Each structure stands twice: as structure tokens, then as C-alpha cells.
Amino acid sequence: MCMSIDISYTILATAGVEVPNIWPGINLLPGIESGKKIRRDMIFGEARARDIANLHKP
């Protein structure tokens, strides 16, 4: 699973920029190159009431 926070992390890592360990994203390039599944411990998501047409059936 890829999250939007992984994109900036991957771009910087690919460009050779050292990414701080405190960033929540991961570098997707090793998974893309190897074809192996990307494993992660957690995911981040957000939903706002105004974005959901029916709160009882999102």
C-alpha cells in the first residue's frame, strides 16, 4: 500500500537526499525495483464529514 507521504520521501531518497528518520513515509523504490510487497506497521487516513455523502454508509 502506498500513501501520499511516501511520494516525497521516495523522490528525495532517489535524488540522494538524506531523509530524516522522523518522517512517517517510506522509500518505495526498493519495493518497486524488487517487485516485493511493501510491508508497513500502520497507515494514516482521514475522512471529513463534509467529504462523505452519507455518514452511515461511507
Backbone as CSV, one residue per row, in Angstrom:
resi,resn,N_x,N_y,N_z,CA_x,CA_y,CA_z,C_x,C_y,C_z
1,MET,0.840,-1.159,0.000,0.000,0.000,0.000,0.894,1.234,0.000
2,CYS,0.558,2.155,-0.842,1.299,3.405,-0.958,0.463,4.543,-0.382
3,MET,1.107,5.414,0.366,0.419,6.583,0.901,1.065,7.839,0.319
4,SER,0.347,8.927,0.299,0.869,10.159,-0.300,2.146,10.645,0.383
5,ILE,2.297,10.383,1.669,3.516,10.820,2.360,4.752,10.047,1.901
6,ASP,4.553,8.918,1.219,5.670,8.136,0.696,6.275,8.766,-0.555
7,ILE,5.484,9.558,-1.283,5.952,10.108,-2.554,7.128,11.063,-2.345
8,SER,6.987,12.024,-1.439,8.090,12.970,-1.211,9.312,12.256,-0.646
9,TYR,9.089,11.308,0.238,10.196,10.527,0.810,10.954,9.805,-0.311
10,THR,10.221,9.166,-1.217,10.828,8.399,-2.308,11.585,9.311,-3.270
11,ILE,11.008,10.462,-3.609,11.672,11.398,-4.519,12.986,11.888,-3.916
12,LEU,12.957,12.287,-2.657,14.182,12.767,-2.014,15.232,11.669,-1.904
13,ALA,14.822,10.477,-1.524,15.770,9.358,-1.404,16.371,9.014,-2.765
14,THR,15.566,9.054,-3.811,16.045,8.763,-5.164,17.044,9.819,-5.623
15,ALA,16.834,11.060,-5.195,17.743,12.147,-5.551,19.010,12.147,-4.703
16,GLY,19.102,11.240,-3.750,20.293,11.140,-2.918,20.271,12.023,-1.683
17,VAL,19.112,12.599,-1.390,18.975,13.445,-0.213,18.729,12.553,1.001
18,GLU,19.446,12.799,2.077,19.235,12.015,3.288,17.926,12.461,3.942
19,VAL,17.005,11.544,4.071,15.689,11.844,4.630,15.720,11.576,6.132
20,PRO,15.247,12.525,6.939,15.254,12.316,8.394,14.441,11.087,8.811
21,ASN,14.915,10.375,9.819,14.225,9.176,10.295,12.872,9.482,10.927
22,ILE,12.645,10.730,11.280,11.377,11.085,11.921,10.234,11.234,10.921
23,TRP,10.541,11.231,9.628,9.489,11.331,8.615,8.646,10.059,8.648
24,PRO,7.335,10.181,8.532,6.482,8.999,8.614,6.440,8.154,7.338
25,GLY,6.879,8.690,6.216,6.813,7.943,4.963,7.920,6.916,4.835
26,ILE,7.865,6.152,3.754,8.909,5.176,3.460,9.365,5.359,2.018
27,ASN,10.556,4.875,1.724,11.089,4.901,0.370,10.481,3.729,-0.397
28,LEU,9.725,4.026,-1.435,9.052,2.982,-2.205,9.956,2.328,-3.252
29,LEU,11.070,2.957,-3.585,11.915,2.473,-4.669,12.407,1.032,-4.486
30,PRO,12.895,0.635,-3.299,13.327,-0.761,-3.156,12.201,-1.767,-3.445
31,GLY,11.004,-1.470,-3.020,9.876,-2.358,-3.296,9.507,-2.387,-4.766
32,ILE,9.592,-1.237,-5.413,9.290,-1.152,-6.844,10.321,-1.939,-7.638
33,GLU,11.593,-1.767,-7.291,12.665,-2.456,-8.024,12.644,-3.963,-7.818
34,SER,12.323,-4.405,-6.608,12.352,-5.844,-6.322,11.049,-6.548,-6.680
35,GLY,9.962,-5.781,-6.741,8.661,-6.382,-7.013,8.030,-7.024,-5.791
36,LYS,8.689,-6.892,-4.629,8.151,-7.468,-3.396,7.110,-6.534,-2.792
37,LYS,6.211,-7.108,-2.006,5.200,-6.309,-1.329,5.852,-5.380,-0.317
38,ILE,5.272,-4.197,-0.195,5.755,-3.224,0.772,5.035,-3.483,2.087
39,ARG,5.806,-3.713,3.135,5.236,-4.007,4.446,5.280,-2.747,5.291
40,ARG,4.217,-2.495,6.002,4.212,-1.363,6.927,3.430,-1.727,8.164
41,ASP,3.758,-1.048,9.261,3.136,-1.325,10.553,1.813,-0.605,10.738
42,MET,1.646,0.538,10.057,0.420,1.302,10.215,0.175,2.133,8.964
43,ILE,-1.048,2.605,8.830,-1.388,3.512,7.750,-2.091,4.725,8.341
44,PHE,-2.084,5.802,7.606,-2.721,7.031,8.044,-3.855,7.339,7.082
45,GLY,-4.985,7.691,7.614,-6.116,8.066,6.773,-6.923,9.162,7.434
46,GLU,-7.704,9.829,6.635,-8.514,10.917,7.163,-9.800,10.997,6.361
47,ALA,-10.882,11.222,7.051,-12.175,11.439,6.402,-12.854,12.591,7.122
48,ARG,-13.462,13.445,6.375,-14.179,14.573,6.958,-15.654,14.412,6.646
49,ALA,-16.462,14.824,7.585,-17.909,14.669,7.420,-18.398,15.324,6.144
50,ARG,-17.831,16.448,5.764,-18.291,17.128,4.560,-17.908,16.380,3.280
51,ASP,-16.927,15.464,3.381,-16.490,14.689,2.218,-17.292,13.390,2.038
52,ILE,-18.079,13.029,3.034,-18.836,11.778,2.998,-20.308,12.113,2.802
53,ALA,-20.878,11.586,1.745,-22.282,11.908,1.434,-23.231,11.376,2.515
54,ASN,-22.996,10.169,2.998,-23.867,9.568,3.998,-22.965,8.967,5.084
55,LEU,-22.978,9.547,6.263,-22.107,9.073,7.333,-22.377,7.645,7.749
56,HIS,-23.592,7.149,7.539,-23.934,5.784,7.932,-23.547,4.765,6.861
57,LYS,-23.284,5.231,5.634,-22.839,4.367,4.544,-21.734,5.104,3.789
58,PRO,-20.535,5.191,4.359,-19.455,5.988,3.732,-18.957,5.424,2.421
